[in-house]
Amino acid sequence: MSFIAQYKGQISETTRNTNLAFTRAVERLDIAQQQSDSDAKSLHLMQFKHRRVEPTISS
């Protein structure tokens, strides 16, 4: 039995409330993923700016 088949079996055994909570959690994860993608881009830019400003110590 494949992992996906087991997973689908587990989901179908859950109550409607649990299923609803699961769906909401997935939606929140999707939104969080989109936010973290844009956060990662702005963080990368901030780090890049910070790195340029910071004085480098050469030996």
PDBQT receptor file of N, H, CA, C and O in Angstrom, charges set to zero:
ATOM      1  N   MET A   1       0.856  -1.195   0.000  1.00  0.00    +0.000 N 
ATOM      2  CA  MET A   1       0.000   0.000   0.000  1.00  0.00    +0.000 C 
ATOM      3  C   MET A   1       0.894   1.248   0.000  1.00  0.00    +0.000 C 
ATOM      4  O   MET A   1       1.758   1.415   0.860  1.00  0.00    +0.000 OA
ATOM      5  N   SER A   2       0.665   2.094  -0.963  1.00  0.00    +0.000 N 
ATOM      6  H   SER A   2      -0.037   1.959  -1.662  1.00  0.00    +0.000 HD
ATOM      7  CA  SER A   2       1.512   3.278  -1.098  1.00  0.00    +0.000 C 
ATOM      8  C   SER A   2       1.221   4.292   0.005  1.00  0.00    +0.000 C 
ATOM      9  O   SER A   2       0.168   4.265   0.642  1.00  0.00    +0.000 OA
ATOM     10  N   PHE A   3       2.164   5.164   0.204  1.00  0.00    +0.000 N 
ATOM     11  H   PHE A   3       3.019   5.186  -0.314  1.00  0.00    +0.000 HD
ATOM     12  CA  PHE A   3       2.022   6.209   1.218  1.00  0.00    +0.000 C 
ATOM     13  C   PHE A   3       0.798   7.070   0.925  1.00  0.00    +0.000 C 
ATOM     14  O   PHE A   3       0.046   7.426   1.833  1.00  0.00    +0.000 OA
ATOM     15  N   ILE A   4       0.605   7.400  -0.350  1.00  0.00    +0.000 N 
ATOM     16  H   ILE A   4       1.215   7.111  -1.088  1.00  0.00    +0.000 HD
ATOM     17  CA  ILE A   4      -0.527   8.258  -0.739  1.00  0.00    +0.000 C 
ATOM     18  C   ILE A   4      -1.846   7.553  -0.444  1.00  0.00    +0.000 C 
ATOM     19  O   ILE A   4      -2.793   8.175   0.038  1.00  0.00    +0.000 OA
ATOM     20  N   ALA A   5      -1.907   6.260  -0.731  1.00  0.00    +0.000 N 
ATOM     21  H   ALA A   5      -1.138   5.755  -1.123  1.00  0.00    +0.000 HD
ATOM     22  CA  ALA A   5      -3.134   5.506  -0.456  1.00  0.00    +0.000 C 
ATOM     23  C   ALA A   5      -3.413   5.475   1.045  1.00  0.00    +0.000 C 
ATOM     24  O   ALA A   5      -4.559   5.633   1.466  1.00  0.00    +0.000 OA
ATOM     25  N   GLN A   6      -2.386   5.274   1.841  1.00  0.00    +0.000 N 
ATOM     26  H   GLN A   6      -1.455   5.146   1.499  1.00  0.00    +0.000 HD
ATOM     27  CA  GLN A   6      -2.540   5.285   3.297  1.00  0.00    +0.000 C 
ATOM     28  C   GLN A   6      -3.011   6.659   3.753  1.00  0.00    +0.000 C 
ATOM     29  O   GLN A   6      -3.892   6.774   4.605  1.00  0.00    +0.000 OA
ATOM     30  N   TYR A   7      -2.428   7.681   3.188  1.00  0.00    +0.000 N 
ATOM     31  H   TYR A   7      -1.712   7.588   2.495  1.00  0.00    +0.000 HD
ATOM     32  CA  TYR A   7      -2.744   9.058   3.548  1.00  0.00    +0.000 C 
ATOM     33  C   TYR A   7      -4.208   9.363   3.238  1.00  0.00    +0.000 C 
ATOM     34  O   TYR A   7      -4.921   9.932   4.064  1.00  0.00    +0.000 OA
ATOM     35  N   LYS A   8      -4.646   8.979   2.043  1.00  0.00    +0.000 N 
ATOM     36  H   LYS A   8      -4.066   8.517   1.372  1.00  0.00    +0.000 HD
ATOM     37  CA  LYS A   8      -6.038   9.207   1.654  1.00  0.00    +0.000 C 
ATOM     38  C   LYS A   8      -6.976   8.424   2.559  1.00  0.00    +0.000 C 
ATOM     39  O   LYS A   8      -8.051   8.904   2.917  1.00  0.00    +0.000 OA
ATOM     40  N   GLY A   9      -6.564   7.215   2.927  1.00  0.00    +0.000 N 
ATOM     41  H   GLY A   9      -5.690   6.825   2.636  1.00  0.00    +0.000 HD
ATOM     42  CA  GLY A   9      -7.369   6.405   3.835  1.00  0.00    +0.000 C 
ATOM     43  C   GLY A   9      -7.516   7.074   5.187  1.00  0.00    +0.000 C 
ATOM     44  O   GLY A   9      -8.605   7.099   5.760  1.00  0.00    +0.000 OA
ATOM     45  N   GLN A  10      -6.432   7.612   5.689  1.00  0.00    +0.000 N 
ATOM     46  H   GLN A  10      -5.547   7.592   5.223  1.00  0.00    +0.000 HD
ATOM     47  CA  GLN A  10      -6.465   8.295   6.980  1.00  0.00    +0.000 C 
ATOM     48  C   GLN A  10      -7.374   9.515   6.914  1.00  0.00    +0.000 C 
ATOM     49  O   GLN A  10      -8.151   9.764   7.836  1.00  0.00    +0.000 OA
ATOM     50  N   ILE A  11      -7.280  10.265   5.843  1.00  0.00    +0.000 N 
ATOM     51  H   ILE A  11      -6.649  10.063   5.094  1.00  0.00    +0.000 HD
ATOM     52  CA  ILE A  11      -8.105  11.462   5.693  1.00  0.00    +0.000 C 
ATOM     53  C   ILE A  11      -9.588  11.088   5.651  1.00  0.00    +0.000 C 
ATOM     54  O   ILE A  11     -10.411  11.752   6.280  1.00  0.00    +0.000 OA
ATOM     55  N   SER A  12      -9.934  10.022   4.909  1.00  0.00    +0.000 N 
ATOM     56  H   SER A  12      -9.265   9.482   4.398  1.00  0.00    +0.000 HD
ATOM     57  CA  SER A  12     -11.341   9.649   4.780  1.00  0.00    +0.000 C 
ATOM     58  C   SER A  12     -11.905   9.127   6.095  1.00  0.00    +0.000 C 
ATOM     59  O   SER A  12     -13.120   9.138   6.291  1.00  0.00    +0.000 OA
ATOM     60  N   GLU A  13     -11.042   8.671   6.998  1.00  0.00    +0.000 N 
ATOM     61  H   GLU A  13     -10.055   8.662   6.839  1.00  0.00    +0.000 HD
ATOM     62  CA  GLU A  13     -11.496   8.180   8.298  1.00  0.00    +0.000 C 
ATOM     63  C   GLU A  13     -11.711   9.316   9.292  1.00  0.00    +0.000 C 
ATOM     64  O   GLU A  13     -12.354   9.116  10.322  1.00  0.00    +0.000 OA
ATOM     65  N   THR A  14     -11.194  10.482   9.005  1.00  0.00    +0.000 N 
ATOM     66  H   THR A  14     -10.672  10.644   8.168  1.00  0.00    +0.000 HD
ATOM     67  CA  THR A  14     -11.322  11.589   9.952  1.00  0.00    +0.000 C 
ATOM     68  C   THR A  14     -12.738  12.129   9.948  1.00  0.00    +0.000 C 
ATOM     69  O   THR A  14     -13.497  11.911   9.003  1.00  0.00    +0.000 OA
ATOM     70  N   THR A  15     -13.089  12.839  11.021  1.00  0.00    +0.000 N 
ATOM     71  H   THR A  15     -12.472  13.016  11.788  1.00  0.00    +0.000 HD
ATOM     72  CA  THR A  15     -14.407  13.456  11.092  1.00  0.00    +0.000 C 
ATOM     73  C   THR A  15     -14.447  14.684  10.198  1.00  0.00    +0.000 C 
ATOM     74  O   THR A  15     -13.411  15.175   9.749  1.00  0.00    +0.000 OA
ATOM     75  N   ARG A  16     -15.651  15.172   9.948  1.00  0.00    +0.000 N 
ATOM     76  H   ARG A  16     -16.492  14.773  10.313  1.00  0.00    +0.000 HD
ATOM     77  CA  ARG A  16     -15.815  16.341   9.090  1.00  0.00    +0.000 C 
ATOM     78  C   ARG A  16     -15.112  17.546   9.710  1.00  0.00    +0.000 C 
ATOM     79  O   ARG A  16     -14.493  18.334   8.996  1.00  0.00    +0.000 OA
ATOM     80  N   ASN A  17     -15.201  17.693  11.016  1.00  0.00    +0.000 N 
ATOM     81  H   ASN A  17     -15.704  17.053  11.596  1.00  0.00    +0.000 HD
ATOM     82  CA  ASN A  17     -14.553  18.822  11.688  1.00  0.00    +0.000 C 
ATOM     83  C   ASN A  17     -13.047  18.781  11.530  1.00  0.00    +0.000 C 
ATOM     84  O   ASN A  17     -12.413  19.809  11.289  1.00  0.00    +0.000 OA
ATOM     85  N   THR A  18     -12.476  17.602  11.664  1.00  0.00    +0.000 N 
ATOM     86  H   THR A  18     -12.990  16.767  11.859  1.00  0.00    +0.000 HD
ATOM     87  CA  THR A  18     -11.028  17.470  11.517  1.00  0.00    +0.000 C 
ATOM     88  C   THR A  18     -10.625  17.774  10.085  1.00  0.00    +0.000 C 
ATOM     89  O   THR A  18      -9.606  18.417   9.830  1.00  0.00    +0.000 OA
ATOM     90  N   ASN A  19     -11.448  17.296   9.152  1.00  0.00    +0.000 N 
ATOM     91  H   ASN A  19     -12.275  16.773   9.360  1.00  0.00    +0.000 HD
ATOM     92  CA  ASN A  19     -11.186  17.562   7.741  1.00  0.00    +0.000 C 
ATOM     93  C   ASN A  19     -11.211  19.059   7.466  1.00  0.00    +0.000 C 
ATOM     94  O   ASN A  19     -10.375  19.583   6.730  1.00  0.00    +0.000 OA
ATOM     95  N   LEU A  20     -12.175  19.734   8.065  1.00  0.00    +0.000 N 
ATOM     96  H   LEU A  20     -12.854  19.308   8.663  1.00  0.00    +0.000 HD
ATOM     97  CA  LEU A  20     -12.306  21.177   7.878  1.00  0.00    +0.000 C 
ATOM     98  C   LEU A  20     -11.082  21.885   8.461  1.00  0.00    +0.000 C 
ATOM     99  O   LEU A  20     -10.529  22.799   7.848  1.00  0.00    +0.000 OA
ATOM    100  N   ALA A  21     -10.672  21.452   9.646  1.00  0.00    +0.000 N 
ATOM    101  H   ALA A  21     -11.121  20.710  10.144  1.00  0.00    +0.000 HD
ATOM    102  CA  ALA A  21      -9.496  22.047  10.279  1.00  0.00    +0.000 C 
ATOM    103  C   ALA A  21      -8.254  21.802   9.428  1.00  0.00    +0.000 C 
ATOM    104  O   ALA A  21      -7.400  22.677   9.289  1.00  0.00    +0.000 OA
ATOM    105  N   PHE A  22      -8.166  20.603   8.865  1.00  0.00    +0.000 N 
ATOM    106  H   PHE A  22      -8.860  19.892   8.978  1.00  0.00    +0.000 HD
ATOM    107  CA  PHE A  22      -7.030  20.255   8.012  1.00  0.00    +0.000 C 
ATOM    108  C   PHE A  22      -6.995  21.161   6.778  1.00  0.00    +0.000 C 
ATOM    109  O   PHE A  22      -5.941  21.671   6.397  1.00  0.00    +0.000 OA
ATOM    110  N   THR A  23      -8.160  21.350   6.164  1.00  0.00    +0.000 N 
ATOM    111  H   THR A  23      -9.016  20.936   6.473  1.00  0.00    +0.000 HD
ATOM    112  CA  THR A  23      -8.251  22.206   4.977  1.00  0.00    +0.000 C 
ATOM    113  C   THR A  23      -7.834  23.634   5.313  1.00  0.00    +0.000 C 
ATOM    114  O   THR A  23      -7.104  24.276   4.557  1.00  0.00    +0.000 OA
ATOM    115  N   ARG A  24      -8.307  24.119   6.456  1.00  0.00    +0.000 N 
ATOM    116  H   ARG A  24      -8.899  23.597   7.070  1.00  0.00    +0.000 HD
ATOM    117  CA  ARG A  24      -7.943  25.481   6.871  1.00  0.00    +0.000 C 
ATOM    118  C   ARG A  24      -6.453  25.593   7.132  1.00  0.00    +0.000 C 
ATOM    119  O   ARG A  24      -5.829  26.600   6.796  1.00  0.00    +0.000 OA
ATOM    120  N   ALA A  25      -5.883  24.553   7.735  1.00  0.00    +0.000 N 
ATOM    121  H   ALA A  25      -6.390  23.735   8.008  1.00  0.00    +0.000 HD
ATOM    122  CA  ALA A  25      -4.445  24.562   8.010  1.00  0.00    +0.000 C 
ATOM    123  C   ALA A  25      -3.653  24.604   6.710  1.00  0.00    +0.000 C 
ATOM    124  O   ALA A  25      -2.653  25.314   6.609  1.00  0.00    +0.000 OA
ATOM    125  N   VAL A  26      -4.101  23.844   5.720  1.00  0.00    +0.000 N 
ATOM    126  H   VAL A  26      -4.914  23.267   5.802  1.00  0.00    +0.000 HD
ATOM    127  CA  VAL A  26      -3.427  23.833   4.416  1.00  0.00    +0.000 C 
ATOM    128  C   VAL A  26      -3.508  25.212   3.770  1.00  0.00    +0.000 C 
ATOM    129  O   VAL A  26      -2.536  25.695   3.191  1.00  0.00    +0.000 OA
ATOM    130  N   GLU A  27      -4.678  25.841   3.876  1.00  0.00    +0.000 N 
ATOM    131  H   GLU A  27      -5.468  25.449   4.347  1.00  0.00    +0.000 HD
ATOM    132  CA  GLU A  27      -4.836  27.188   3.314  1.00  0.00    +0.000 C 
ATOM    133  C   GLU A  27      -3.895  28.165   4.012  1.00  0.00    +0.000 C 
ATOM    134  O   GLU A  27      -3.267  29.000   3.361  1.00  0.00    +0.000 OA
ATOM    135  N   ARG A  28      -3.800  28.061   5.335  1.00  0.00    +0.000 N 
ATOM    136  H   ARG A  28      -4.311  27.383   5.864  1.00  0.00    +0.000 HD
ATOM    137  CA  ARG A  28      -2.900  28.947   6.083  1.00  0.00    +0.000 C 
ATOM    138  C   ARG A  28      -1.454  28.699   5.693  1.00  0.00    +0.000 C 
ATOM    139  O   ARG A  28      -0.672  29.639   5.552  1.00  0.00    +0.000 OA
ATOM    140  N   LEU A  29      -1.097  27.426   5.518  1.00  0.00    +0.000 N 
ATOM    141  H   LEU A  29      -1.733  26.662   5.632  1.00  0.00    +0.000 HD
ATOM    142  CA  LEU A  29       0.266  27.095   5.099  1.00  0.00    +0.000 C 
ATOM    143  C   LEU A  29       0.562  27.689   3.733  1.00  0.00    +0.000 C 
ATOM    144  O   LEU A  29       1.657  28.196   3.492  1.00  0.00    +0.000 OA
ATOM    145  N   ASP A  30      -0.420  27.625   2.838  1.00  0.00    +0.000 N 
ATOM    146  H   ASP A  30      -1.309  27.213   3.034  1.00  0.00    +0.000 HD
ATOM    147  CA  ASP A  30      -0.237  28.155   1.490  1.00  0.00    +0.000 C 
ATOM    148  C   ASP A  30      -0.015  29.659   1.546  1.00  0.00    +0.000 C 
ATOM    149  O   ASP A  30       0.863  30.191   0.867  1.00  0.00    +0.000 OA
ATOM    150  N   ILE A  31      -0.814  30.340   2.358  1.00  0.00    +0.000 N 
ATOM    151  H   ILE A  31      -1.527  29.908   2.910  1.00  0.00    +0.000 HD
ATOM    152  CA  ILE A  31      -0.662  31.790   2.515  1.00  0.00    +0.000 C 
ATOM    153  C   ILE A  31       0.688  32.104   3.154  1.00  0.00    +0.000 C 
ATOM    154  O   ILE A  31       1.386  33.024   2.728  1.00  0.00    +0.000 OA
ATOM    155  N   ALA A  32       1.048  31.333   4.176  1.00  0.00    +0.000 N 
ATOM    156  H   ALA A  32       0.481  30.586   4.522  1.00  0.00    +0.000 HD
ATOM    157  CA  ALA A  32       2.326  31.550   4.855  1.00  0.00    +0.000 C 
ATOM    158  C   ALA A  32       3.494  31.334   3.900  1.00  0.00    +0.000 C 
ATOM    159  O   ALA A  32       4.497  32.045   3.959  1.00  0.00    +0.000 OA
ATOM    160  N   GLN A  33       3.352  30.348   3.022  1.00  0.00    +0.000 N 
ATOM    161  H   GLN A  33       2.537  29.770   2.974  1.00  0.00    +0.000 HD
ATOM    162  CA  GLN A  33       4.419  30.064   2.060  1.00  0.00    +0.000 C 
ATOM    163  C   GLN A  33       4.593  31.244   1.105  1.00  0.00    +0.000 C 
ATOM    164  O   GLN A  33       5.717  31.645   0.801  1.00  0.00    +0.000 OA
ATOM    165  N   GLN A  34       3.475  31.796   0.635  1.00  0.00    +0.000 N 
ATOM    166  H   GLN A  34       2.562  31.470   0.881  1.00  0.00    +0.000 HD
ATOM    167  CA  GLN A  34       3.538  32.951  -0.264  1.00  0.00    +0.000 C 
ATOM    168  C   GLN A  34       4.188  34.136   0.443  1.00  0.00    +0.000 C 
ATOM    169  O   GLN A  34       5.004  34.846  -0.144  1.00  0.00    +0.000 OA
ATOM    170  N   GLN A  35       3.820  34.346   1.715  1.00  0.00    +0.000 N 
ATOM    171  H   GLN A  35       3.157  33.770   2.192  1.00  0.00    +0.000 HD
ATOM    172  CA  GLN A  35       4.393  35.452   2.477  1.00  0.00    +0.000 C 
ATOM    173  C   GLN A  35       5.882  35.242   2.698  1.00  0.00    +0.000 C 
ATOM    174  O   GLN A  35       6.671  36.179   2.580  1.00  0.00    +0.000 OA
ATOM    175  N   SER A  36       6.268  33.998   3.022  1.00  0.00    +0.000 N 
ATOM    176  H   SER A  36       5.627  33.237   3.117  1.00  0.00    +0.000 HD
ATOM    177  CA  SER A  36       7.684  33.753   3.295  1.00  0.00    +0.000 C 
ATOM    178  C   SER A  36       8.518  33.881   2.027  1.00  0.00    +0.000 C 
ATOM    179  O   SER A  36       9.695  34.236   2.089  1.00  0.00    +0.000 OA
ATOM    180  N   ASP A  37       7.910  33.591   0.873  1.00  0.00    +0.000 N 
ATOM    181  H   ASP A  37       6.954  33.302   0.823  1.00  0.00    +0.000 HD
ATOM    182  CA  ASP A  37       8.621  33.779  -0.391  1.00  0.00    +0.000 C 
ATOM    183  C   ASP A  37       8.970  35.253  -0.585  1.00  0.00    +0.000 C 
ATOM    184  O   ASP A  37      10.100  35.590  -0.938  1.00  0.00    +0.000 OA
ATOM    185  N   SER A  38       7.990  36.128  -0.350  1.00  0.00    +0.000 N 
ATOM    186  H   SER A  38       7.072  35.855  -0.063  1.00  0.00    +0.000 HD
ATOM    187  CA  SER A  38       8.252  37.556  -0.527  1.00  0.00    +0.000 C 
ATOM    188  C   SER A  38       9.144  38.079   0.595  1.00  0.00    +0.000 C 
ATOM    189  O   SER A  38       9.970  38.965   0.374  1.00  0.00    +0.000 OA
ATOM    190  N   ASP A  39       8.975  37.524   1.815  1.00  0.00    +0.000 N 
ATOM    191  H   ASP A  39       8.305  36.805   1.995  1.00  0.00    +0.000 HD
ATOM    192  CA  ASP A  39       9.846  37.910   2.926  1.00  0.00    +0.000 C 
ATOM    193  C   ASP A  39      11.290  37.533   2.629  1.00  0.00    +0.000 C 
ATOM    194  O   ASP A  39      12.214  38.288   2.930  1.00  0.00    +0.000 OA
ATOM    195  N   ALA A  40      11.475  36.365   2.039  1.00  0.00    +0.000 N 
ATOM    196  H   ALA A  40      10.724  35.751   1.795  1.00  0.00    +0.000 HD
ATOM    197  CA  ALA A  40      12.823  35.897   1.722  1.00  0.00    +0.000 C 
ATOM    198  C   ALA A  40      13.488  36.833   0.718  1.00  0.00    +0.000 C 
ATOM    199  O   ALA A  40      14.686  37.105   0.806  1.00  0.00    +0.000 OA
ATOM    200  N   LYS A  41      12.700  37.321  -0.237  1.00  0.00    +0.000 N 
ATOM    201  H   LYS A  41      11.727  37.101  -0.309  1.00  0.00    +0.000 HD
ATOM    202  CA  LYS A  41      13.244  38.246  -1.233  1.00  0.00    +0.000 C 
ATOM    203  C   LYS A  41      13.666  39.556  -0.581  1.00  0.00    +0.000 C 
ATOM    204  O   LYS A  41      14.753  40.067  -0.852  1.00  0.00    +0.000 OA
ATOM    205  N   SER A  42      12.800  40.105   0.284  1.00  0.00    +0.000 N 
ATOM    206  H   SER A  42      11.917  39.690   0.504  1.00  0.00    +0.000 HD
ATOM    207  CA  SER A  42      13.145  41.373   0.928  1.00  0.00    +0.000 C 
ATOM    208  C   SER A  42      14.274  41.182   1.935  1.00  0.00    +0.000 C 
ATOM    209  O   SER A  42      15.113  42.067   2.103  1.00  0.00    +0.000 OA
ATOM    210  N   LEU A  43      14.296  40.021   2.612  1.00  0.00    +0.000 N 
ATOM    211  H   LEU A  43      13.614  39.303   2.476  1.00  0.00    +0.000 HD
ATOM    212  CA  LEU A  43      15.380  39.745   3.553  1.00  0.00    +0.000 C 
ATOM    213  C   LEU A  43      16.707  39.652   2.812  1.00  0.00    +0.000 C 
ATOM    214  O   LEU A  43      17.730  40.147   3.285  1.00  0.00    +0.000 OA
ATOM    215  N   HIS A  44      16.680  39.017   1.655  1.00  0.00    +0.000 N 
ATOM    216  H   HIS A  44      15.848  38.615   1.271  1.00  0.00    +0.000 HD
ATOM    217  CA  HIS A  44      17.891  38.892   0.843  1.00  0.00    +0.000 C 
ATOM    218  C   HIS A  44      18.407  40.280   0.452  1.00  0.00    +0.000 C 
ATOM    219  O   HIS A  44      19.609  40.539   0.497  1.00  0.00    +0.000 OA
ATOM    220  N   LEU A  45      17.493  41.158   0.072  1.00  0.00    +0.000 N 
ATOM    221  H   LEU A  45      16.516  40.947   0.035  1.00  0.00    +0.000 HD
ATOM    222  CA  LEU A  45      17.889  42.519  -0.288  1.00  0.00    +0.000 C 
ATOM    223  C   LEU A  45      18.463  43.255   0.916  1.00  0.00    +0.000 C 
ATOM    224  O   LEU A  45      19.462  43.965   0.795  1.00  0.00    +0.000 OA
ATOM    225  N   MET A  46      17.830  43.085   2.087  1.00  0.00    +0.000 N 
ATOM    226  H   MET A  46      17.019  42.508   2.186  1.00  0.00    +0.000 HD
ATOM    227  CA  MET A  46      18.313  43.733   3.304  1.00  0.00    +0.000 C 
ATOM    228  C   MET A  46      19.711  43.246   3.655  1.00  0.00    +0.000 C 
ATOM    229  O   MET A  46      20.583  44.040   4.010  1.00  0.00    +0.000 OA
ATOM    230  N   GLN A  47      19.920  41.937   3.556  1.00  0.00    +0.000 N 
ATOM    231  H   GLN A  47      19.212  41.292   3.268  1.00  0.00    +0.000 HD
ATOM    232  CA  GLN A  47      21.233  41.373   3.869  1.00  0.00    +0.000 C 
ATOM    233  C   GLN A  47      22.280  41.894   2.892  1.00  0.00    +0.000 C 
ATOM    234  O   GLN A  47      23.417  42.178   3.269  1.00  0.00    +0.000 OA
ATOM    235  N   PHE A  48      21.877  42.012   1.636  1.00  0.00    +0.000 N 
ATOM    236  H   PHE A  48      20.953  41.781   1.330  1.00  0.00    +0.000 HD
ATOM    237  CA  PHE A  48      22.791  42.499   0.610  1.00  0.00    +0.000 C 
ATOM    238  C   PHE A  48      23.201  43.941   0.912  1.00  0.00    +0.000 C 
ATOM    239  O   PHE A  48      24.380  44.287   0.829  1.00  0.00    +0.000 OA
ATOM    240  N   LYS A  49      22.222  44.781   1.263  1.00  0.00    +0.000 N 
ATOM    241  H   LYS A  49      21.265  44.500   1.330  1.00  0.00    +0.000 HD
ATOM    242  CA  LYS A  49      22.514  46.173   1.601  1.00  0.00    +0.000 C 
ATOM    243  C   LYS A  49      23.395  46.247   2.839  1.00  0.00    +0.000 C 
ATOM    244  O   LYS A  49      24.355  47.015   2.896  1.00  0.00    +0.000 OA
ATOM    245  N   HIS A  50      23.048  45.433   3.827  1.00  0.00    +0.000 N 
ATOM    246  H   HIS A  50      22.267  44.809   3.780  1.00  0.00    +0.000 HD
ATOM    247  CA  HIS A  50      23.790  45.438   5.087  1.00  0.00    +0.000 C 
ATOM    248  C   HIS A  50      25.244  45.029   4.859  1.00  0.00    +0.000 C 
ATOM    249  O   HIS A  50      26.165  45.600   5.443  1.00  0.00    +0.000 OA
ATOM    250  N   ARG A  51      25.425  44.048   4.014  1.00  0.00    +0.000 N 
ATOM    251  H   ARG A  51      24.676  43.585   3.539  1.00  0.00    +0.000 HD
ATOM    252  CA  ARG A  51      26.767  43.535   3.746  1.00  0.00    +0.000 C 
ATOM    253  C   ARG A  51      27.619  44.614   3.076  1.00  0.00    +0.000 C 
ATOM    254  O   ARG A  51      28.818  44.716   3.339  1.00  0.00    +0.000 OA
ATOM    255  N   ARG A  52      27.002  45.412   2.217  1.00  0.00    +0.000 N 
ATOM    256  H   ARG A  52      26.029  45.329   2.003  1.00  0.00    +0.000 HD
ATOM    257  CA  ARG A  52      27.757  46.455   1.506  1.00  0.00    +0.000 C 
ATOM    258  C   ARG A  52      28.153  47.585   2.454  1.00  0.00    +0.000 C 
ATOM    259  O   ARG A  52      29.216  48.187   2.306  1.00  0.00    +0.000 OA
ATOM    260  N   VAL A  53      27.285  47.867   3.432  1.00  0.00    +0.000 N 
ATOM    261  H   VAL A  53      26.421  47.378   3.552  1.00  0.00    +0.000 HD
ATOM    262  CA  VAL A  53      27.542  48.960   4.365  1.00  0.00    +0.000 C 
ATOM    263  C   VAL A  53      28.612  48.571   5.383  1.00  0.00    +0.000 C 
ATOM    264  O   VAL A  53      29.451  49.382   5.775  1.00  0.00    +0.000 OA
ATOM    265  N   GLU A  54      28.556  47.307   5.797  1.00  0.00    +0.000 N 
ATOM    266  H   GLU A  54      27.874  46.648   5.479  1.00  0.00    +0.000 HD
ATOM    267  CA  GLU A  54      29.480  46.824   6.830  1.00  0.00    +0.000 C 
ATOM    268  C   GLU A  54      30.933  46.907   6.357  1.00  0.00    +0.000 C 
ATOM    269  O   GLU A  54      31.245  46.448   5.258  1.00  0.00    +0.000 OA
ATOM    270  N   PRO A  55      31.822  47.483   7.162  1.00  0.00    +0.000 N 
ATOM    271  CA  PRO A  55      33.230  47.546   6.758  1.00  0.00    +0.000 C 
ATOM    272  C   PRO A  55      33.870  46.158   6.789  1.00  0.00    +0.000 C 
ATOM    273  O   PRO A  55      33.625  45.372   7.704  1.00  0.00    +0.000 OA
ATOM    274  N   THR A  56      34.664  45.876   5.811  1.00  0.00    +0.000 N 
ATOM    275  H   THR A  56      34.863  46.515   5.068  1.00  0.00    +0.000 HD
ATOM    276  CA  THR A  56      35.336  44.578   5.766  1.00  0.00    +0.000 C 
ATOM    277  C   THR A  56      36.735  44.715   6.347  1.00  0.00    +0.000 C 
ATOM    278  O   THR A  56      37.454  45.676   6.071  1.00  0.00    +0.000 OA
ATOM    279  N   ILE A  57      37.097  43.739   7.153  1.00  0.00    +0.000 N 
ATOM    280  H   ILE A  57      36.513  42.959   7.377  1.00  0.00    +0.000 HD
ATOM    281  CA  ILE A  57      38.429  43.756   7.770  1.00  0.00    +0.000 C 
ATOM    282  C   ILE A  57      39.327  42.805   6.984  1.00  0.00    +0.000 C 
ATOM    283  O   ILE A  57      39.105  41.594   6.964  1.00  0.00    +0.000 OA
ATOM    284  N   SER A  58      40.336  43.368   6.343  1.00  0.00    +0.000 N 
ATOM    285  H   SER A  58      40.517  44.351   6.359  1.00  0.00    +0.000 HD
ATOM    286  CA  SER A  58      41.259  42.519   5.584  1.00  0.00    +0.000 C 
ATOM    287  C   SER A  58      42.540  42.337   6.380  1.00  0.00    +0.000 C 
ATOM    288  O   SER A  58      43.045  43.277   6.994  1.00  0.00    +0.000 OA
ATOM    289  N   SER A  59      43.051  41.133   6.362  1.00  0.00    +0.000 N 
ATOM    290  H   SER A  59      42.641  40.370   5.864  1.00  0.00    +0.000 HD
ATOM    291  CA  SER A  59      44.275  40.859   7.128  1.00  0.00    +0.000 C 
ATOM    292  C   SER A  59      45.507  41.244   6.321  1.00  0.00    +0.000 C 
ATOM    293  O   SER A  59      46.631  41.087   6.798  1.00  0.00    +0.000 OA
TER     294      SER A  59
